[in-house]
Amino acid sequence: MLKAGVNLVYIRDFLGHVNVSTTEIYARADDVMKRRALEKTYHELQTEALPNWEEDEDLMRWLPNLCK
């Protein structure tokens, strides 16, 4: 049921557990479920057009002081 996306609360009710924490003991995500969860949260961090950091005057003034 967990693999099918059924909410853990409904699984708890189906199994007759009083507390969802009991159901959590038996509910384990497999590798496919973990991968799908990660895919849902992934956002592309790099865009096609990267800014030219050498043209950022504030950054260029700040960089020489970074390692002092």
PDB file of N, CA, C, O and CB in Angstrom:
ATOM      1  N   MET A   1       0.831  -1.191   0.000  1.00  0.00           N
ATOM      2  CA  MET A   1       0.000   0.000   0.000  1.00  0.00           C
ATOM      3  C   MET A   1       0.877   1.257   0.000  1.00  0.00           C
ATOM      4  O   MET A   1       0.563   2.249  -0.658  1.00  0.00           O
ATOM      5  CB  MET A   1      -0.946  -0.003   1.217  1.00  0.00           C
ATOM      6  N   LEU A   2       1.961   1.196   0.738  1.00  0.00           N
ATOM      7  CA  LEU A   2       2.870   2.339   0.783  1.00  0.00           C
ATOM      8  C   LEU A   2       3.463   2.607  -0.598  1.00  0.00           C
ATOM      9  O   LEU A   2       3.555   3.763  -1.012  1.00  0.00           O
ATOM     10  CB  LEU A   2       3.992   2.097   1.809  1.00  0.00           C
ATOM     11  N   LYS A   3       3.864   1.567  -1.312  1.00  0.00           N
ATOM     12  CA  LYS A   3       4.400   1.707  -2.664  1.00  0.00           C
ATOM     13  C   LYS A   3       3.367   2.292  -3.622  1.00  0.00           C
ATOM     14  O   LYS A   3       3.717   2.983  -4.579  1.00  0.00           O
ATOM     15  CB  LYS A   3       4.880   0.357  -3.182  1.00  0.00           C
ATOM     16  N   ALA A   4       2.110   2.015  -3.360  1.00  0.00           N
ATOM     17  CA  ALA A   4       1.041   2.529  -4.215  1.00  0.00           C
ATOM     18  C   ALA A   4       0.708   3.986  -3.903  1.00  0.00           C
ATOM     19  O   ALA A   4      -0.131   4.591  -4.571  1.00  0.00           O
ATOM     20  CB  ALA A   4      -0.205   1.672  -4.062  1.00  0.00           C
ATOM     21  N   GLY A   5       1.371   4.552  -2.877  1.00  0.00           N
ATOM     22  CA  GLY A   5       1.149   5.954  -2.548  1.00  0.00           C
ATOM     23  C   GLY A   5       0.038   6.198  -1.550  1.00  0.00           C
ATOM     24  O   GLY A   5      -0.403   7.334  -1.376  1.00  0.00           O
ATOM     25  N   VAL A   6      -0.422   5.139  -0.888  1.00  0.00           N
ATOM     26  CA  VAL A   6      -1.485   5.299   0.105  1.00  0.00           C
ATOM     27  C   VAL A   6      -0.905   5.990   1.335  1.00  0.00           C
ATOM     28  O   VAL A   6       0.171   5.627   1.811  1.00  0.00           O
ATOM     29  CB  VAL A   6      -2.117   3.919   0.486  1.00  0.00           C
ATOM     30  N   ASN A   7      -1.617   6.979   1.840  1.00  0.00           N
ATOM     31  CA  ASN A   7      -1.196   7.716   3.024  1.00  0.00           C
ATOM     32  C   ASN A   7      -1.036   6.774   4.209  1.00  0.00           C
ATOM     33  O   ASN A   7      -1.839   5.860   4.398  1.00  0.00           O
ATOM     34  CB  ASN A   7      -2.202   8.824   3.357  1.00  0.00           C
ATOM     35  N   LEU A   8       0.011   7.002   5.009  1.00  0.00           N
ATOM     36  CA  LEU A   8       0.316   6.138   6.137  1.00  0.00           C
ATOM     37  C   LEU A   8      -0.834   6.083   7.153  1.00  0.00           C
ATOM     38  O   LEU A   8      -1.010   5.066   7.825  1.00  0.00           O
ATOM     39  CB  LEU A   8       1.587   6.615   6.818  1.00  0.00           C
ATOM     40  N   VAL A   9      -1.599   7.136   7.268  1.00  0.00           N
ATOM     41  CA  VAL A   9      -2.743   7.162   8.190  1.00  0.00           C
ATOM     42  C   VAL A   9      -3.802   6.151   7.752  1.00  0.00           C
ATOM     43  O   VAL A   9      -4.411   5.478   8.583  1.00  0.00           O
ATOM     44  CB  VAL A   9      -3.356   8.585   8.260  1.00  0.00           C
ATOM     45  N   TYR A  10      -4.015   6.052   6.438  1.00  0.00           N
ATOM     46  CA  TYR A  10      -4.987   5.078   5.934  1.00  0.00           C
ATOM     47  C   TYR A  10      -4.491   3.653   6.127  1.00  0.00           C
ATOM     48  O   TYR A  10      -5.263   2.742   6.423  1.00  0.00           O
ATOM     49  CB  TYR A  10      -5.281   5.333   4.455  1.00  0.00           C
ATOM     50  N   ILE A  11      -3.183   3.480   5.951  1.00  0.00           N
ATOM     51  CA  ILE A  11      -2.609   2.151   6.186  1.00  0.00           C
ATOM     52  C   ILE A  11      -2.755   1.785   7.655  1.00  0.00           C
ATOM     53  O   ILE A  11      -3.059   0.638   7.983  1.00  0.00           O
ATOM     54  CB  ILE A  11      -1.117   2.107   5.762  1.00  0.00           C
ATOM     55  N   ARG A  12      -2.542   2.745   8.533  1.00  0.00           N
ATOM     56  CA  ARG A  12      -2.735   2.524   9.971  1.00  0.00           C
ATOM     57  C   ARG A  12      -4.156   2.044  10.259  1.00  0.00           C
ATOM     58  O   ARG A  12      -4.358   1.071  10.986  1.00  0.00           O
ATOM     59  CB  ARG A  12      -2.440   3.816  10.762  1.00  0.00           C
ATOM     60  N   ASP A  13      -5.129   2.732   9.686  1.00  0.00           N
ATOM     61  CA  ASP A  13      -6.521   2.353   9.908  1.00  0.00           C
ATOM     62  C   ASP A  13      -6.813   0.962   9.357  1.00  0.00           C
ATOM     63  O   ASP A  13      -7.508   0.173   9.997  1.00  0.00           O
ATOM     64  CB  ASP A  13      -7.456   3.375   9.268  1.00  0.00           C
ATOM     65  N   PHE A  14      -6.284   0.659   8.173  1.00  0.00           N
ATOM     66  CA  PHE A  14      -6.497  -0.641   7.556  1.00  0.00           C
ATOM     67  C   PHE A  14      -5.932  -1.762   8.430  1.00  0.00           C
ATOM     68  O   PHE A  14      -6.544  -2.821   8.567  1.00  0.00           O
ATOM     69  CB  PHE A  14      -5.858  -0.678   6.167  1.00  0.00           C
ATOM     70  N   LEU A  15      -4.763  -1.519   9.016  1.00  0.00           N
ATOM     71  CA  LEU A  15      -4.122  -2.533   9.851  1.00  0.00           C
ATOM     72  C   LEU A  15      -4.673  -2.575  11.267  1.00  0.00           C
ATOM     73  O   LEU A  15      -4.416  -3.524  12.007  1.00  0.00           O
ATOM     74  CB  LEU A  15      -2.644  -2.289   9.902  1.00  0.00           C
ATOM     75  N   GLY A  16      -5.429  -1.553  11.647  1.00  0.00           N
ATOM     76  CA  GLY A  16      -6.030  -1.526  12.970  1.00  0.00           C
ATOM     77  C   GLY A  16      -5.095  -1.041  14.062  1.00  0.00           C
ATOM     78  O   GLY A  16      -5.335  -1.287  15.244  1.00  0.00           O
ATOM     79  N   HIS A  17      -4.033  -0.355  13.673  1.00  0.00           N
ATOM     80  CA  HIS A  17      -3.124   0.198  14.676  1.00  0.00           C
ATOM     81  C   HIS A  17      -3.766   1.404  15.342  1.00  0.00           C
ATOM     82  O   HIS A  17      -4.479   2.175  14.700  1.00  0.00           O
ATOM     83  CB  HIS A  17      -1.771   0.589  14.040  1.00  0.00           C
ATOM     84  N   VAL A  18      -3.508   1.559  16.630  1.00  0.00           N
ATOM     85  CA  VAL A  18      -4.045   2.698  17.366  1.00  0.00           C
ATOM     86  C   VAL A  18      -3.242   3.956  17.042  1.00  0.00           C
ATOM     87  O   VAL A  18      -3.800   5.046  16.910  1.00  0.00           O
ATOM     88  CB  VAL A  18      -4.029   2.421  18.885  1.00  0.00           C
ATOM     89  N   ASN A  19      -1.936   3.791  16.916  1.00  0.00           N
ATOM     90  CA  ASN A  19      -1.066   4.926  16.701  1.00  0.00           C
ATOM     91  C   ASN A  19      -0.285   4.727  15.401  1.00  0.00           C
ATOM     92  O   ASN A  19       0.154   3.616  15.102  1.00  0.00           O
ATOM     93  CB  ASN A  19      -0.108   5.118  17.900  1.00  0.00           C
ATOM     94  N   VAL A  20      -0.113   5.800  14.633  1.00  0.00           N
ATOM     95  CA  VAL A  20       0.606   5.708  13.369  1.00  0.00           C
ATOM     96  C   VAL A  20       2.073   5.351  13.595  1.00  0.00           C
ATOM     97  O   VAL A  20       2.717   4.823  12.689  1.00  0.00           O
ATOM     98  CB  VAL A  20       0.497   7.025  12.601  1.00  0.00           C
ATOM     99  N   SER A  21       2.609   5.622  14.768  1.00  0.00           N
ATOM    100  CA  SER A  21       4.007   5.269  15.040  1.00  0.00           C
ATOM    101  C   SER A  21       4.207   3.758  15.000  1.00  0.00           C
ATOM    102  O   SER A  21       5.296   3.291  14.667  1.00  0.00           O
ATOM    103  CB  SER A  21       4.446   5.821  16.409  1.00  0.00           C
ATOM    104  N   THR A  22       3.182   2.993  15.329  1.00  0.00           N
ATOM    105  CA  THR A  22       3.265   1.538  15.210  1.00  0.00           C
ATOM    106  C   THR A  22       3.373   1.141  13.742  1.00  0.00           C
ATOM    107  O   THR A  22       4.160   0.264  13.389  1.00  0.00           O
ATOM    108  CB  THR A  22       2.039   0.863  15.863  1.00  0.00           C
ATOM    109  N   THR A  23       2.589   1.781  12.898  1.00  0.00           N
ATOM    110  CA  THR A  23       2.620   1.505  11.463  1.00  0.00           C
ATOM    111  C   THR A  23       3.975   1.880  10.873  1.00  0.00           C
ATOM    112  O   THR A  23       4.486   1.194   9.988  1.00  0.00           O
ATOM    113  CB  THR A  23       1.497   2.269  10.742  1.00  0.00           C
ATOM    114  N   GLU A  24       4.558   2.979  11.370  1.00  0.00           N
ATOM    115  CA  GLU A  24       5.855   3.436  10.869  1.00  0.00           C
ATOM    116  C   GLU A  24       6.954   2.398  11.103  1.00  0.00           C
ATOM    117  O   GLU A  24       7.923   2.350  10.345  1.00  0.00           O
ATOM    118  CB  GLU A  24       6.239   4.754  11.534  1.00  0.00           C
ATOM    119  N   ILE A  25       6.820   1.587  12.115  1.00  0.00           N
ATOM    120  CA  ILE A  25       7.812   0.551  12.402  1.00  0.00           C
ATOM    121  C   ILE A  25       7.914  -0.416  11.232  1.00  0.00           C
ATOM    122  O   ILE A  25       9.005  -0.881  10.902  1.00  0.00           O
ATOM    123  CB  ILE A  25       7.452  -0.208  13.695  1.00  0.00           C
ATOM    124  N   TYR A  26       6.789  -0.718  10.608  1.00  0.00           N
ATOM    125  CA  TYR A  26       6.731  -1.711   9.528  1.00  0.00           C
ATOM    126  C   TYR A  26       6.851  -1.092   8.138  1.00  0.00           C
ATOM    127  O   TYR A  26       7.166  -1.794   7.177  1.00  0.00           O
ATOM    128  CB  TYR A  26       5.439  -2.487   9.618  1.00  0.00           C
ATOM    129  N   ALA A  27       6.607   0.192   8.019  1.00  0.00           N
ATOM    130  CA  ALA A  27       6.627   0.854   6.714  1.00  0.00           C
ATOM    131  C   ALA A  27       8.059   1.236   6.362  1.00  0.00           C
ATOM    132  O   ALA A  27       8.687   2.025   7.068  1.00  0.00           O
ATOM    133  CB  ALA A  27       5.709   2.108   6.711  1.00  0.00           C
ATOM    134  N   ARG A  28       8.563   0.687   5.289  1.00  0.00           N
ATOM    135  CA  ARG A  28       9.922   0.981   4.832  1.00  0.00           C
ATOM    136  C   ARG A  28       9.879   1.352   3.355  1.00  0.00           C
ATOM    137  O   ARG A  28       9.236   0.682   2.546  1.00  0.00           O
ATOM    138  CB  ARG A  28      10.871  -0.233   5.071  1.00  0.00           C
ATOM    139  N   ALA A  29      10.565   2.414   3.027  1.00  0.00           N
ATOM    140  CA  ALA A  29      10.654   2.845   1.636  1.00  0.00           C
ATOM    141  C   ALA A  29      11.744   2.044   0.939  1.00  0.00           C
ATOM    142  O   ALA A  29      12.851   1.905   1.459  1.00  0.00           O
ATOM    143  CB  ALA A  29      10.938   4.370   1.537  1.00  0.00           C
ATOM    144  N   ASP A  30      11.427   1.521  -0.235  1.00  0.00           N
ATOM    145  CA  ASP A  30      12.449   0.807  -1.008  1.00  0.00           C
ATOM    146  C   ASP A  30      13.213   1.805  -1.873  1.00  0.00           C
ATOM    147  O   ASP A  30      12.926   3.002  -1.850  1.00  0.00           O
ATOM    148  CB  ASP A  30      11.807  -0.310  -1.891  1.00  0.00           C
ATOM    149  N   ASP A  31      14.180   1.311  -2.629  1.00  0.00           N
ATOM    150  CA  ASP A  31      15.031   2.184  -3.439  1.00  0.00           C
ATOM    151  C   ASP A  31      14.241   2.974  -4.477  1.00  0.00           C
ATOM    152  O   ASP A  31      14.547   4.138  -4.736  1.00  0.00           O
ATOM    153  CB  ASP A  31      16.097   1.365  -4.130  1.00  0.00           C
ATOM    154  N   VAL A  32      13.242   2.357  -5.064  1.00  0.00           N
ATOM    155  CA  VAL A  32      12.436   3.043  -6.086  1.00  0.00           C
ATOM    156  C   VAL A  32      11.671   4.198  -5.450  1.00  0.00           C
ATOM    157  O   VAL A  32      11.607   5.288  -6.017  1.00  0.00           O
ATOM    158  CB  VAL A  32      11.451   2.055  -6.773  1.00  0.00           C
ATOM    159  N   MET A  33      11.097   3.966  -4.286  1.00  0.00           N
ATOM    160  CA  MET A  33      10.346   5.025  -3.595  1.00  0.00           C
ATOM    161  C   MET A  33      11.272   6.178  -3.210  1.00  0.00           C
ATOM    162  O   MET A  33      10.893   7.343  -3.328  1.00  0.00           O
ATOM    163  CB  MET A  33       9.645   4.462  -2.337  1.00  0.00           C
ATOM    164  N   LYS A  34      12.462   5.864  -2.757  1.00  0.00           N
ATOM    165  CA  LYS A  34      13.423   6.897  -2.381  1.00  0.00           C
ATOM    166  C   LYS A  34      13.840   7.712  -3.599  1.00  0.00           C
ATOM    167  O   LYS A  34      13.932   8.938  -3.533  1.00  0.00           O
ATOM    168  CB  LYS A  34      14.656   6.268  -1.713  1.00  0.00           C
ATOM    169  N   ARG A  35      14.096   7.018  -4.725  1.00  0.00           N
ATOM    170  CA  ARG A  35      14.486   7.713  -5.947  1.00  0.00           C
ATOM    171  C   ARG A  35      13.383   8.649  -6.415  1.00  0.00           C
ATOM    172  O   ARG A  35      13.655   9.790  -6.790  1.00  0.00           O
ATOM    173  CB  ARG A  35      14.827   6.711  -7.048  1.00  0.00           C
ATOM    174  N   ARG A  36      12.150   8.179  -6.398  1.00  0.00           N
ATOM    175  CA  ARG A  36      11.019   9.016  -6.842  1.00  0.00           C
ATOM    176  C   ARG A  36      10.850  10.234  -5.938  1.00  0.00           C
ATOM    177  O   ARG A  36      10.535  11.325  -6.414  1.00  0.00           O
ATOM    178  CB  ARG A  36       9.711   8.194  -6.863  1.00  0.00           C
ATOM    179  N   ALA A  37      11.060  10.048  -4.636  1.00  0.00           N
ATOM    180  CA  ALA A  37      10.956  11.175  -3.702  1.00  0.00           C
ATOM    181  C   ALA A  37      12.030  12.211  -3.997  1.00  0.00           C
ATOM    182  O   ALA A  37      11.762  13.412  -3.978  1.00  0.00           O
ATOM    183  CB  ALA A  37      11.075  10.689  -2.243  1.00  0.00           C
ATOM    184  N   LEU A  38      13.243  11.749  -4.270  1.00  0.00           N
ATOM    185  CA  LEU A  38      14.324  12.674  -4.606  1.00  0.00           C
ATOM    186  C   LEU A  38      14.057  13.390  -5.926  1.00  0.00           C
ATOM    187  O   LEU A  38      14.336  14.582  -6.053  1.00  0.00           O
ATOM    188  CB  LEU A  38      15.653  11.929  -4.679  1.00  0.00           C
ATOM    189  N   GLU A  39      13.520  12.673  -6.903  1.00  0.00           N
ATOM    190  CA  GLU A  39      13.218  13.290  -8.193  1.00  0.00           C
ATOM    191  C   GLU A  39      12.175  14.385  -8.054  1.00  0.00           C
ATOM    192  O   GLU A  39      12.225  15.379  -8.779  1.00  0.00           O
ATOM    193  CB  GLU A  39      12.738  12.240  -9.183  1.00  0.00           C
ATOM    194  N   LYS A  40      11.241  14.223  -7.143  1.00  0.00           N
ATOM    195  CA  LYS A  40      10.200  15.235  -6.945  1.00  0.00           C
ATOM    196  C   LYS A  40      10.764  16.509  -6.329  1.00  0.00           C
ATOM    197  O   LYS A  40      10.210  17.589  -6.532  1.00  0.00           O
ATOM    198  CB  LYS A  40       9.088  14.683  -6.062  1.00  0.00           C
ATOM    199  N   THR A  41      11.859  16.397  -5.577  1.00  0.00           N
ATOM    200  CA  THR A  41      12.415  17.563  -4.903  1.00  0.00           C
ATOM    201  C   THR A  41      13.550  18.208  -5.665  1.00  0.00           C
ATOM    202  O   THR A  41      14.024  19.274  -5.272  1.00  0.00           O
ATOM    203  CB  THR A  41      12.888  17.184  -3.547  1.00  0.00           C
ATOM    204  N   TYR A  42      14.003  17.585  -6.758  1.00  0.00           N
ATOM    205  CA  TYR A  42      15.142  18.090  -7.508  1.00  0.00           C
ATOM    206  C   TYR A  42      14.760  19.318  -8.327  1.00  0.00           C
ATOM    207  O   TYR A  42      13.729  19.348  -8.999  1.00  0.00           O
ATOM    208  CB  TYR A  42      15.699  17.002  -8.420  1.00  0.00           C
ATOM    209  N   HIS A  43      15.600  20.302  -8.253  1.00  0.00           N
ATOM    210  CA  HIS A  43      15.437  21.503  -9.078  1.00  0.00           C
ATOM    211  C   HIS A  43      16.749  21.734  -9.812  1.00  0.00           C
ATOM    212  O   HIS A  43      17.825  21.592  -9.230  1.00  0.00           O
ATOM    213  CB  HIS A  43      15.038  22.762  -8.211  1.00  0.00           C
ATOM    214  N   GLU A  44      16.662  22.082 -11.061  1.00  0.00           N
ATOM    215  CA  GLU A  44      17.854  22.354 -11.857  1.00  0.00           C
ATOM    216  C   GLU A  44      18.570  23.565 -11.279  1.00  0.00           C
ATOM    217  O   GLU A  44      17.990  24.648 -11.192  1.00  0.00           O
ATOM    218  CB  GLU A  44      17.489  22.587 -13.350  1.00  0.00           C
ATOM    219  N   LEU A  45      19.825  23.390 -10.883  1.00  0.00           N
ATOM    220  CA  LEU A  45      20.578  24.476 -10.278  1.00  0.00           C
ATOM    221  C   LEU A  45      21.370  25.280 -11.299  1.00  0.00           C
ATOM    222  O   LEU A  45      21.648  26.459 -11.082  1.00  0.00           O
ATOM    223  CB  LEU A  45      21.506  23.931  -9.235  1.00  0.00           C
ATOM    224  N   GLN A  46      21.725  24.665 -12.380  1.00  0.00           N
ATOM    225  CA  GLN A  46      22.519  25.344 -13.392  1.00  0.00           C
ATOM    226  C   GLN A  46      21.633  25.678 -14.578  1.00  0.00           C
ATOM    227  O   GLN A  46      20.881  24.838 -15.072  1.00  0.00           O
ATOM    228  CB  GLN A  46      23.721  24.478 -13.831  1.00  0.00           C
ATOM    229  N   THR A  47      21.735  26.889 -15.012  1.00  0.00           N
ATOM    230  CA  THR A  47      20.964  27.306 -16.177  1.00  0.00           C
ATOM    231  C   THR A  47      21.870  27.304 -17.401  1.00  0.00           C
ATOM    232  O   THR A  47      23.089  27.191 -17.278  1.00  0.00           O
ATOM    233  CB  THR A  47      20.335  28.709 -15.959  1.00  0.00           C
ATOM    234  N   GLU A  48      21.287  27.426 -18.547  1.00  0.00           N
ATOM    235  CA  GLU A  48      22.057  27.457 -19.790  1.00  0.00           C
ATOM    236  C   GLU A  48      22.960  28.687 -19.850  1.00  0.00           C
ATOM    237  O   GLU A  48      24.126  28.597 -20.235  1.00  0.00           O
ATOM    238  CB  GLU A  48      21.116  27.438 -20.997  1.00  0.00           C
ATOM    239  N   ALA A  49      22.411  29.823 -19.467  1.00  0.00           N
ATOM    240  CA  ALA A  49      23.152  31.072 -19.547  1.00  0.00           C
ATOM    241  C   ALA A  49      23.724  31.418 -18.176  1.00  0.00           C
ATOM    242  O   ALA A  49      23.011  31.933 -17.315  1.00  0.00           O
ATOM    243  CB  ALA A  49      22.250  32.213 -20.066  1.00  0.00           C
ATOM    244  N   LEU A  50      25.002  31.138 -17.975  1.00  0.00           N
ATOM    245  CA  LEU A  50      25.641  31.480 -16.716  1.00  0.00           C
ATOM    246  C   LEU A  50      26.082  32.933 -16.746  1.00  0.00           C
ATOM    247  O   LEU A  50      26.568  33.411 -17.770  1.00  0.00           O
ATOM    248  CB  LEU A  50      26.838  30.555 -16.438  1.00  0.00           C
ATOM    249  N   PRO A  51      25.917  33.646 -15.628  1.00  0.00           N
ATOM    250  CA  PRO A  51      26.342  35.045 -15.609  1.00  0.00           C
ATOM    251  C   PRO A  51      27.866  35.132 -15.635  1.00  0.00           C
ATOM    252  O   PRO A  51      28.554  34.226 -15.166  1.00  0.00           O
ATOM    253  CB  PRO A  51      25.782  35.768 -14.362  1.00  0.00           C
ATOM    254  N   ASN A  52      28.377  36.206 -16.176  1.00  0.00           N
ATOM    255  CA  ASN A  52      29.811  36.435 -16.203  1.00  0.00           C
ATOM    256  C   ASN A  52      30.195  37.084 -14.875  1.00  0.00           C
ATOM    257  O   ASN A  52      29.991  38.282 -14.681  1.00  0.00           O
ATOM    258  CB  ASN A  52      30.231  37.330 -17.427  1.00  0.00           C
ATOM    259  N   TRP A  53      30.748  36.290 -13.969  1.00  0.00           N
ATOM    260  CA  TRP A  53      31.066  36.783 -12.626  1.00  0.00           C
ATOM    261  C   TRP A  53      32.166  37.828 -12.651  1.00  0.00           C
ATOM    262  O   TRP A  53      32.270  38.626 -11.719  1.00  0.00           O
ATOM    263  CB  TRP A  53      31.479  35.632 -11.727  1.00  0.00           C
ATOM    264  N   GLU A  54      32.983  37.847 -13.686  1.00  0.00           N
ATOM    265  CA  GLU A  54      34.061  38.843 -13.786  1.00  0.00           C
ATOM    266  C   GLU A  54      33.513  40.242 -14.044  1.00  0.00           C
ATOM    267  O   GLU A  54      34.221  41.230 -13.852  1.00  0.00           O
ATOM    268  CB  GLU A  54      35.036  38.458 -14.900  1.00  0.00           C
ATOM    269  N   GLU A  55      32.265  40.331 -14.474  1.00  0.00           N
ATOM    270  CA  GLU A  55      31.642  41.631 -14.710  1.00  0.00           C
ATOM    271  C   GLU A  55      30.941  42.174 -13.473  1.00  0.00           C
ATOM    272  O   GLU A  55      30.451  43.303 -13.488  1.00  0.00           O
ATOM    273  CB  GLU A  55      30.656  41.532 -15.848  1.00  0.00           C
ATOM    274  N   ASP A  56      30.886  41.389 -12.403  1.00  0.00           N
ATOM    275  CA  ASP A  56      30.252  41.809 -11.153  1.00  0.00           C
ATOM    276  C   ASP A  56      31.271  42.618 -10.343  1.00  0.00           C
ATOM    277  O   ASP A  56      32.151  42.048  -9.698  1.00  0.00           O
ATOM    278  CB  ASP A  56      29.732  40.569 -10.331  1.00  0.00           C
ATOM    279  N   GLU A  57      31.149  43.941 -10.380  1.00  0.00           N
ATOM    280  CA  GLU A  57      32.126  44.818  -9.738  1.00  0.00           C
ATOM    281  C   GLU A  57      32.192  44.608  -8.230  1.00  0.00           C
ATOM    282  O   GLU A  57      33.281  44.608  -7.655  1.00  0.00           O
ATOM    283  CB  GLU A  57      31.797  46.263 -10.035  1.00  0.00           C
ATOM    284  N   ASP A  58      31.048  44.429  -7.585  1.00  0.00           N
ATOM    285  CA  ASP A  58      31.049  44.203  -6.137  1.00  0.00           C
ATOM    286  C   ASP A  58      31.795  42.923  -5.786  1.00  0.00           C
ATOM    287  O   ASP A  58      32.574  42.895  -4.834  1.00  0.00           O
ATOM    288  CB  ASP A  58      29.613  44.138  -5.602  1.00  0.00           C
ATOM    289  N   LEU A  59      31.564  41.886  -6.537  1.00  0.00           N
ATOM    290  CA  LEU A  59      32.244  40.619  -6.300  1.00  0.00           C
ATOM    291  C   LEU A  59      33.747  40.751  -6.516  1.00  0.00           C
ATOM    292  O   LEU A  59      34.536  40.233  -5.727  1.00  0.00           O
ATOM    293  CB  LEU A  59      31.677  39.534  -7.209  1.00  0.00           C
ATOM    294  N   MET A  60      34.140  41.430  -7.563  1.00  0.00           N
ATOM    295  CA  MET A  60      35.556  41.587  -7.864  1.00  0.00           C
ATOM    296  C   MET A  60      36.269  42.413  -6.792  1.00  0.00           C
ATOM    297  O   MET A  60      37.445  42.169  -6.522  1.00  0.00           O
ATOM    298  CB  MET A  60      35.732  42.239  -9.231  1.00  0.00           C
ATOM    299  N   ARG A  61      35.593  43.380  -6.178  1.00  0.00           N
ATOM    300  CA  ARG A  61      36.184  44.151  -5.068  1.00  0.00           C
ATOM    301  C   ARG A  61      36.272  43.298  -3.808  1.00  0.00           C
ATOM    302  O   ARG A  61      37.204  43.452  -3.018  1.00  0.00           O
ATOM    303  CB  ARG A  61      35.354  45.428  -4.786  1.00  0.00           C
ATOM    304  N   TRP A  62      35.317  42.409  -3.617  1.00  0.00           N
ATOM    305  CA  TRP A  62      35.257  41.588  -2.407  1.00  0.00           C
ATOM    306  C   TRP A  62      36.257  40.421  -2.436  1.00  0.00           C
ATOM    307  O   TRP A  62      36.826  40.081  -1.398  1.00  0.00           O
ATOM    308  CB  TRP A  62      33.844  41.049  -2.224  1.00  0.00           C
ATOM    309  N   LEU A  63      36.475  39.816  -3.581  1.00  0.00           N
ATOM    310  CA  LEU A  63      37.328  38.635  -3.693  1.00  0.00           C
ATOM    311  C   LEU A  63      38.752  38.790  -3.169  1.00  0.00           C
ATOM    312  O   LEU A  63      39.234  37.883  -2.489  1.00  0.00           O
ATOM    313  CB  LEU A  63      37.393  38.234  -5.097  1.00  0.00           C
ATOM    314  N   PRO A  64      39.453  39.893  -3.449  1.00  0.00           N
ATOM    315  CA  PRO A  64      40.818  39.995  -2.933  1.00  0.00           C
ATOM    316  C   PRO A  64      40.903  39.985  -1.410  1.00  0.00           C
ATOM    317  O   PRO A  64      41.936  39.615  -0.850  1.00  0.00           O
ATOM    318  CB  PRO A  64      41.454  41.246  -3.451  1.00  0.00           C
ATOM    319  N   ASN A  65      39.840  40.383  -0.744  1.00  0.00           N
ATOM    320  CA  ASN A  65      39.815  40.400   0.720  1.00  0.00           C
ATOM    321  C   ASN A  65      39.363  39.088   1.340  1.00  0.00           C
ATOM    322  O   ASN A  65      39.374  38.939   2.562  1.00  0.00           O
ATOM    323  CB  ASN A  65      38.920  41.496   1.192  1.00  0.00           C
ATOM    324  N   LEU A  66      38.972  38.151   0.514  1.00  0.00           N
ATOM    325  CA  LEU A  66      38.425  36.877   1.000  1.00  0.00           C
ATOM    326  C   LEU A  66      39.433  36.086   1.830  1.00  0.00           C
ATOM    327  O   LEU A  66      39.064  35.488   2.841  1.00  0.00           O
ATOM    328  CB  LEU A  66      37.963  36.031  -0.173  1.00  0.00           C
ATOM    329  N   CYS A  67      40.670  36.077   1.425  1.00  0.00           N
ATOM    330  CA  CYS A  67      41.694  35.242   2.091  1.00  0.00           C
ATOM    331  C   CYS A  67      42.608  36.019   3.022  1.00  0.00           C
ATOM    332  O   CYS A  67      43.636  35.489   3.442  1.00  0.00           O
ATOM    333  CB  CYS A  67      42.535  34.547   1.059  1.00  0.00           C
ATOM    334  N   LYS A  68      42.277  37.220   3.347  1.00  0.00           N
ATOM    335  CA  LYS A  68      43.134  38.004   4.245  1.00  0.00           C
ATOM    336  C   LYS A  68      42.932  37.598   5.678  1.00  0.00           C
ATOM    337  O   LYS A  68      43.570  38.152   6.573  1.00  0.00           O
ATOM    338  CB  LYS A  68      42.863  39.491   4.090  1.00  0.00           C
TER     339      LYS A  68
END
